[in-house]
Amino acid sequence: MLRCSARQTLSVAWVSVFFVAVANAQAIRTSGEFLFGPDMAQNEACEAASARAKEEAIRQVYRESFSVLQQDSCRESVRRVDSQQCFYNSFAWSSIDGEIRGAKQLDRKIEKVSGATRCTVELEVDVVRPEPPDVNFFFEANVEPLIVRPGDALSFSVVPAGPMYLAIFGWTPDPVSGKDQVVRLFPNDFDKDPLVKNKFNLPSAQGRAQYEFKVEWDRRTKRDFIDEYLIFVATKSRINWLPEYGFDSFGARLREIPQSSKRVLKRSYRIVNQKAP
């Protein structure tokens, strides 16, 4: 979990793709796979494979690229099976500003592979096409470092092509408690001005003496690492963002803003348990 800490603490595919054009949407045929062991039911595994196929359909329409780290994070190499919750998190994260109108299953196949069973699902997914963005309204965002241990601090840098209003949000999926909150990290009590005109580092030079972004380890986690997610939202006009949203309500709020008036970038980082080798 990422917290904004005041030097006293302030918490803040395996895929084949075919396109069919329809009004205001694209019907895309995709396939996704999921490797599972004997302790998981076939239907659950195939639901995860469907989530993977839907995620790829959204990527194809919204043209979003994902890093190798993000793509590999759902594969449990030691167990030689996939993480179902990670697949669901990945799908939710990719779809936060994308909209699926419906999905139809075309085929489902179960087969034995080395050390596991594989479910492959083929879908036709109806993804709502976004309106064209303003090509002159964009920015780059970076997070450092990408791999951290509990107690480490993160910093962000943003390079805008022109003046923009920026907000940064963090999302840590929590399947144990059922909470699915998106928390605003910037603007905050120390760096308050959302207007960015030039390269911007966070915490700012002035804010660095007052706070930092520190990561924490969720002791309920059984894996050796946790992937957490950041959403950078740039808009042409000032938006009054709440300090916190439910995941679905945040996605709905994003979709209310016209595509030509915003840019959304997503980044992830990995927290590695201190006890991990």
Secondary structure, DSSP 8 states (H G I E B T S, - for coil): -EEEEESS---------EEEEETTEEEEEEEEEEEE-TTS-HHHHHHHHHHHHHHHHHHHHHT----HHHHHTTEETTTTEE-HHHHHHHHHHHTTT--EEEEEEEEEEEEEETTEEEEEEEEEEEEE------TTS-EEEEEE-SEE-TT-EEEEEEEESS-EEEEEEEE---TTT---EEEEEES-SSS---EE-S-EEES-TTGGGTEEEEE---TT--SSEEEEEEEEEEESS-----SEEEHHHHHHHHHHS-GGGEEEEEEEEEEE-TT--
